[in-house]
Amino acid sequence: MPGRLKLELTRVQRTELELLRDRSPKPYLRERAAALLKIADGLSGREVARYRLNQPHWQDTIYEWVKRYHTEGIAGLKIKKGRGRKPAFFP
């Protein structure tokens, strides 16, 4: 059985995430920062995914956010260029 998802933050990282959660102009960044702070406070990824955000997510989505934050920092939370909905093509 896998261990519980953990995220240990330094004081600087926590402050950075709190600022992102409170002041980011992008709602998806505010939500992701809030999720990471809840994980750091000891909640399980499953609980955060299902009950602690504005809308439910798959728990694997939360795990992916944590993984990308570990590897890339705040930049890992942003949507990469070329992702998302594409314009419709009409010949």
ZIQUI-V369827 format. One record per pair of residues at least 12 apart in sequence whose ideal C-beta (glycine too) atoms are under 8 Angstrom apart, sorted by the first residue. I is the first residue (numbers start at 0). J is the second residue. Records with the same first field share a line. If there is no record, write none. Layout:
# ZIQUI-V369827
I = J ; J
This chain:
# ZIQUI-V369827
3 = 43
4 = 38 ; 43 ; 44 ; 61 ; 62 ; 65
5 = 38
6 = 35 ; 38 ; 39 ; 65 ; 68 ; 69
7 = 39
8 = 39
13 = 36 ; 39
15 = 73
16 = 32 ; 35 ; 36 ; 39 ; 73
17 = 32 ; 36
19 = 32 ; 73 ; 76
20 = 32 ; 33 ; 36
27 = 78
28 = 76 ; 77
30 = 52 ; 53
31 = 64 ; 76
32 = 76
33 = 52
34 = 47 ; 48 ; 51 ; 52 ; 61 ; 64
35 = 64 ; 65 ; 68 ; 76
37 = 51
38 = 61 ; 65
44 = 58 ; 61 ; 62 ; 65
45 = 58
47 = 61
48 = 60 ; 61
64 = 76
